[in-house]
Amino acid sequence: MGIERMHSANYFRKRAALFRAKAGNAKRASTKGALREAAKNYADLARRAEQIQTTRR
């Protein structure tokens, strides 16, 4: 069972937005890149969680 089954798509979207905001406030390029990558991963999880919810209906 993957993590995308444990939380809603909305949960992951909020986490992605949080990490994008943190990236916007980061000063170092490497930190910004890492935070943006984390945001991208959360956005991907949101899409997967949404797909799971759609197929269950």
BAVO-950152 format. One record per residue: residue in three letters; y, z, x of N, C-alpha, C, O in turn. Coordinates in steps of 0.05 Angstrom, whole numbers. Each point is the difference from the previous one (the first is absolute). Layout:
<nodes>
+------+---------+--------+--------+----------+--------+---------+---------+--------+--------+---------+--------+--------+
| type | n.north |   n.up | n.east | ca.north |  ca.up | ca.east | c.north |   c.up | c.east | o.north |   o.up | o.east |
+------+---------+--------+--------+----------+--------+---------+---------+--------+--------+---------+--------+--------+
|  ala |       Y |      Z |      X |        Y |      Z |       X |       Y |      Z |      X |       Y |      Z |      X |
...
+------+---------+--------+--------+----------+--------+---------+---------+--------+--------+---------+--------+--------+
</nodes>
This chain:
<nodes>
+------+---------+--------+--------+----------+--------+---------+---------+--------+--------+---------+--------+--------+
| type | n.north |   n.up | n.east | ca.north |  ca.up | ca.east | c.north |   c.up | c.east | o.north |   o.up | o.east |
+------+---------+--------+--------+----------+--------+---------+---------+--------+--------+---------+--------+--------+
|  met |     -24 |      0 |     17 |       24 |      0 |     -17 |      25 |      0 |     18 |       3 |     17 |     17 |
|  gly |      14 |    -36 |    -21 |       25 |     -2 |      15 |      22 |     17 |    -11 |      -1 |      8 |    -23 |
|  ile |      21 |     -4 |     40 |       23 |     17 |      -8 |      15 |    -12 |    -24 |      12 |     14 |    -16 |
|  glu |     -13 |    -41 |     14 |       15 |    -13 |     -22 |     -12 |      7 |    -27 |      13 |     -4 |    -20 |
|  arg |     -37 |     16 |     20 |      -12 |      9 |     -26 |       9 |     28 |     -6 |      -4 |      9 |    -23 |
|  met |      15 |      5 |     42 |        7 |     29 |      -4 |      28 |      3 |    -11 |       6 |     21 |    -12 |
|  his |      12 |    -40 |     17 |       27 |      2 |      -9 |       9 |    -25 |    -15 |     -13 |    -21 |      2 |
|  ser |      34 |     24 |    -17 |       10 |    -23 |     -16 |      16 |    -19 |     18 |       9 |      8 |     22 |
|  ala |      -6 |    -32 |    -32 |       17 |    -20 |      15 |      28 |     11 |      3 |      13 |     -5 |     20 |
|  asn |      -3 |     19 |    -40 |       27 |     11 |       1 |       3 |     20 |     22 |      21 |      1 |     14 |
|  tyr |     -41 |     15 |     -9 |        0 |     19 |      22 |       5 |    -14 |     27 |      16 |      8 |     16 |
|  phe |     -32 |    -30 |    -12 |        2 |    -15 |      25 |      27 |    -14 |      2 |      10 |     -3 |     22 |
|  arg |       1 |     -7 |    -44 |       26 |    -13 |       1 |      22 |     20 |      8 |      18 |     -7 |     15 |
|  lys |     -20 |     31 |    -25 |       20 |     21 |       7 |      -2 |      6 |     30 |      20 |      4 |     13 |
|  arg |     -45 |     -2 |     -3 |       -4 |      6 |      29 |      11 |    -23 |     16 |      13 |      5 |     21 |
|  ala |     -17 |    -30 |    -29 |       10 |    -23 |      15 |      31 |      1 |      0 |      12 |     -5 |     21 |
|  ala |       0 |     11 |    -43 |       29 |      2 |      -1 |      10 |     22 |     18 |      21 |     -3 |     14 |
|  leu |     -34 |     25 |    -13 |        7 |     23 |      18 |      -1 |     -9 |     29 |      19 |      6 |     15 |
|  phe |     -40 |    -20 |     -7 |       -2 |     -8 |      28 |      20 |    -22 |      6 |      10 |     -1 |     23 |
|  arg |      -3 |    -17 |    -42 |       21 |    -19 |       5 |      27 |     13 |      5 |      15 |     -8 |     17 |
|  ala |     -10 |     29 |    -33 |       25 |     15 |       3 |       1 |     14 |     27 |      20 |      0 |     14 |
|  lys |     -43 |     12 |     -6 |       -1 |     13 |      27 |       5 |    -21 |     22 |      13 |      6 |     20 |
|  ala |     -25 |    -30 |    -23 |        4 |    -21 |      20 |      29 |     -8 |      2 |      10 |     -5 |     21 |
|  gly |       4 |      5 |    -44 |       28 |     -7 |       0 |      17 |     20 |     15 |      21 |     -7 |     10 |
|  asn |     -30 |     32 |     -9 |       15 |     21 |      13 |      -8 |      4 |     30 |      13 |     15 |     14 |
|  ala |     -35 |    -27 |     -6 |      -10 |      3 |      27 |      18 |    -14 |     20 |      11 |    -21 |     -6 |
|  lys |      -8 |     33 |     30 |       17 |    -12 |      20 |     -16 |    -17 |     20 |      11 |    -21 |      8 |
|  arg |     -35 |     28 |     -2 |      -16 |    -15 |      20 |     -14 |    -23 |    -14 |     -11 |      3 |    -22 |
|  ala |      10 |    -26 |     35 |      -13 |    -24 |     -11 |     -30 |      5 |     -4 |     -11 |     -9 |    -20 |
|  ser |      -1 |     23 |     38 |      -29 |      5 |      -2 |      -6 |     18 |    -24 |     -20 |     -4 |    -13 |
|  thr |      37 |     23 |      8 |       -4 |     18 |     -23 |       4 |    -16 |    -26 |     -15 |      3 |    -18 |
|  lys |      36 |    -20 |     18 |        5 |    -16 |     -24 |     -24 |    -18 |     -6 |      -8 |     -2 |    -23 |
|  gly |      -2 |    -10 |     44 |      -24 |    -18 |      -4 |     -24 |     15 |    -11 |     -13 |    -10 |    -17 |
|  ala |       8 |     34 |     28 |      -23 |     16 |      -9 |       4 |      8 |    -29 |     -19 |     -1 |    -16 |
|  leu |      43 |     10 |      9 |        5 |      8 |     -28 |      -2 |    -23 |    -19 |      -9 |      2 |    -23 |
|  arg |      19 |    -25 |     31 |       -2 |    -24 |     -17 |     -29 |     -9 |     -4 |      -7 |     -8 |    -21 |
|  glu |      -9 |     11 |     42 |      -28 |     -6 |      -2 |     -14 |     19 |    -19 |     -17 |     -8 |    -16 |
|  ala |      24 |     33 |     17 |      -11 |     20 |     -19 |       8 |     -7 |    -28 |     -16 |      2 |    -18 |
|  ala |      41 |    -10 |     14 |        9 |     -8 |     -27 |     -15 |    -24 |    -10 |      -8 |     -1 |    -23 |
|  lys |       3 |    -18 |     41 |      -16 |    -24 |      -8 |     -28 |      8 |     -8 |     -11 |    -10 |    -20 |
|  asn |      -1 |     28 |     35 |      -27 |      9 |      -7 |      -1 |     14 |    -27 |     -19 |     -4 |    -15 |
|  tyr |      39 |     21 |      9 |        1 |     13 |     -26 |       5 |    -21 |    -22 |     -12 |      3 |    -22 |
|  ala |      28 |    -24 |     27 |        3 |    -21 |     -20 |     -26 |    -14 |     -5 |      -6 |     -8 |    -23 |
|  asp |      -9 |      3 |     44 |      -26 |    -13 |      -3 |     -19 |     18 |    -17 |     -15 |    -10 |    -17 |
|  leu |      15 |     36 |     23 |      -16 |     18 |     -16 |       8 |      0 |    -29 |     -17 |      2 |    -18 |
|  ala |      43 |     -4 |     12 |       10 |     -1 |     -27 |     -12 |    -25 |    -14 |      -8 |      2 |    -23 |
|  arg |       9 |    -25 |     36 |      -11 |    -24 |     -11 |     -30 |      3 |     -6 |     -10 |     -9 |    -21 |
|  arg |      -4 |     21 |     40 |      -29 |      3 |      -4 |      -6 |     20 |    -22 |     -18 |     -5 |    -16 |
|  ala |      33 |     26 |     14 |       -3 |     20 |     -22 |       5 |    -14 |    -27 |     -13 |      6 |    -20 |
|  glu |      33 |    -23 |     19 |        7 |    -14 |     -24 |     -23 |    -19 |     -8 |      -6 |     -2 |    -24 |
|  gln |      -5 |    -12 |     43 |      -23 |    -18 |      -5 |     -24 |     16 |    -11 |     -13 |    -10 |    -18 |
|  ile |       8 |     33 |     29 |      -22 |     16 |      -9 |       5 |      8 |    -29 |     -19 |     -1 |    -17 |
|  gln |      43 |     10 |     10 |        6 |      9 |     -27 |      -2 |    -24 |    -19 |     -10 |      4 |    -23 |
|  thr |      17 |    -28 |     31 |       -1 |    -23 |     -17 |     -29 |     -8 |     -5 |      -6 |     -8 |    -23 |
|  thr |     -11 |     10 |     42 |      -28 |     -8 |      -4 |     -15 |     21 |    -16 |     -21 |     -7 |    -12 |
|  arg |      30 |     31 |     12 |      -14 |     21 |     -16 |       5 |     -2 |    -30 |     -15 |     10 |    -16 |
|  arg |      37 |    -23 |      9 |        7 |     -2 |     -28 |     -16 |    -19 |    -15 |       4 |     -4 |    -24 |
+------+---------+--------+--------+----------+--------+---------+---------+--------+--------+---------+--------+--------+
</nodes>
